[in-house]
Amino acid sequence: MEVNYLILGFTGLFLVGTLFHYKYTQRKGTAFRYKPITLLVVVVLFLMSLYGIITGKAYNEILPFIR
């Protein structure tokens, strides 16, 4: 269960940092570069950990191939 909170915290910080960086580059008028696959993986991990916290399931119950 603590793994869900840990993953939610790190991925949430990454997403908030990316959002602030996007806003900063829009204000400065510079190009915003990001890696779409990395961003997609982080969003999926964020949603899975949020689902685990809401339902009370451990991370290995959500993804059974993780031991």
JOGI-V752332 format. One line per field, one symbol per residue. ss: DSSP state (~ for helix, > for strand, _ for the rest). phi: phi as a letter, one per 40 degrees, with the letter a starting at -180 (. if undefined). A space follows every 50 residues. Layout:
ss: ???
phi: ???
This chain:
ss: _~~~~~~~~~~~~~~~~~~~~~~~~~~~_______~~~~~~~~~~~~~~~ ~~~~~___~~~~_____
phi: .cccccccccccccccccccccccccccgccbbabccccccccccccccc cccccgccccccbcccc
